[in-house]
Amino acid sequence: MKPEVLNRTFLTDYDLHLFSEGTHLRLYEKLGAHLVEVDGVSGVRFAVWAPNAERVSVIGDCNGWNPGVNDMVSRGGSGVWECFIPRLEKGALYKYAVESRYQGYKAEKTDPFGFASEIRPQTASKVWALDGYRWGDEEWMARRERAHALDAPMATYEVHLGSWMRVPEEGDRWLTYRELAPRLAEYVRHLGYTHVEFMPVTEHPFDGSWGYQTVGYFAPTSRFGTPHDFMYLVDTLHRHGIGVILDWVPAHFPTDGHGLAYFDGTHLFEHDDPRLGQHRDWGTFIFNYGRTEVANFLLSNALFWLDRYHVDGLRVDAVASMIYLDYSRKEGEWLPNRFGGRENLEALEFLRRLNEKVYGEHPGAFTVAEESTAWPMVSRPVYVGGLGFGYKWDMGWMHDMLHYMSREPVYRRHHHSELSFRMLYAFTENFTLPLSHDEVVYGKGSLIGKMPGDDWQKFANLRLLYGAMYAQPGKKLLFMGGEFAQWSEWSHDHSLDWHLLQHPAHLGIQRLVRDLNTLYRGEPGLHQLDCDPAGFEWVDCNDADQSVLTLLRRGRDPDQALLVAMNFTPVPRHNYRVGVPYAGHWDELLNTDAPIYGGSGQGNLGGVDTAPVAWHGRPQSLNLVLPPLAMIVLKGCRAADPPAIAAGSKTTARPAGNAGGAPPVDAPKPAAKPAAKPMRASDTPPRPTAPPPRALASGAVPARRPAGTAAPRPTPPASPTRTPRREARPPRPIPRKPSTE
């Protein structure tokens, strides 16, 4: 072939100009490996940024991995190298052989813009084409902006793809993206979640990093299949009405020799000064956000996942480590900014640009910050001085709540402020309340393992913890395994302990999570004003002696309110009076102590009538039974309020429901499945029609007990015997063969 064809440039001067100033939003379309046809000859064009290289070659199967056979051509001062290799096809393996002009440095590097990779421990990039997949999620994409709105219910199920479920009879192998798709989508929808958040799916060399030490920023990991297979997974979730959030890691990258580190013999992507460029705790490098090409690489990568994989949200990991120059550093180990402060001005500018571009280019998408400090206005718009994120994880709530719940109930009265402190700052950001993977690793144990008491009390405490999360303003997130109270600490090398669902106590936790999600989605008062102080009101946050919290949640309808009462002790509270804003009957919508969840069955027989007794500064009040270690939710509507009777005056008879009979569980039924879309050809996945997991099939919510009837009060059940932490063959939640489409 003629040299002018082999050396043809595919990047225009305008492309190179945008790249050098850091504003090329679709840089992945120009750099990397792309299947093209030149003068009737098919092949692959390659482009890589290595400004300090003396020589760059493409090596791979096509040339026996010999440098110098397919040399690349430098495009002047841009630092970009290009070449075209004819007759190269999809799936070809390749790397870049880089020879630096400094100190004789030579290395074989994977493609920073590669779309696919070999499965570890191999490290070569793969030529791949991302077109050709036929999406079937048009309905979801058209309406997804509403699903992520501040006034929408957002309950997220956090997933590690390699350990959610495995195939024990086949060497405990992973499920592929296509095998995961119908199982995960059906399971998540059955539990009532609105979103799934994947821990990083980008290519990474070490399983134990869980994807947080990324090498292939543009490649979904080859562990579970091809790029098109990952598209199938996202597509299937969307067709089930479930949003997809990806953990994204622009804070740091590993030092592996085949990756970004020391790419062209210089500190190209990272800072050259270790006081700016190294995370000593993690053994990784920090991106140089002040270099325009590096910021452009990351910005283009964020948009890539939204453009090509229809991802709905990016959860940005370790934001605190990005914005503080002294993060996890002692005096003398960091450099101040040009004003003498500890703020990383370049990282802050990058984050603001990131959020501006994400929301500007994809109005239906959103971003979430994992930011663990009190940095102000993380989730406020850039134009008012904020960082521009849509949401921020409330790490303070997670820390305080788990510390409180881990204490024996007898001591909780002395730490009551840990329950109420959050409301001093709850509306300064748009918060998500996370119970994430970070709390069940590194020797921290499982969530149920943190709970005090015997096994019955542990399960009751966990139900109360989940109830308290859903009662608070803010979106919700729970890591996999927590939904059925897995005893063992999470391990990335093993499947979840699905066999636990054979036991009533664990199945009861799963039923509660399902019903909490259903109630949260169905009641505007629990989500409509999640980020507005008008949606929350304390009734009494000061009853530390009895370790009881009572609060009101409201939506936009001024004539409806939800009363939440939580008893954080194992002592039932009878004749507990609570002031309410409306007279009439208050329906008990949910009781975490209900027998179907494994509780003792104490409560209010489905509802309570108000009495005209002024209490808590309100003209009406309810005389309640607060079950042990439990939360109850009651709903009232405005009616013609009768005159109040002063506190202490003679009142009407106590409602029959307070006799302490076993309460009915009037949890809302799961929402009906949407109508199925017609199947499409090629890669369009069919909507799974399999039943929910066997363990869930008997989880129907009982009907309301007829009015006027009562059951004898049952005694709390004996503590269940703790089941073994693992069995050799955990059952699969959905007993059917997955689609091989």
Order of alpha helices (4+ residues) and beta strands (2+ residues): alpha-alpha-beta-beta-beta-beta-beta-beta-beta-beta-beta-alpha-beta-beta-beta-alpha-beta-beta-beta-alpha-beta-alpha-beta-beta-alpha-beta-alpha-alpha-beta-beta-alpha-alpha-alpha-beta-alpha-alpha-beta-alpha-beta-beta-beta-beta-beta-beta-beta-beta
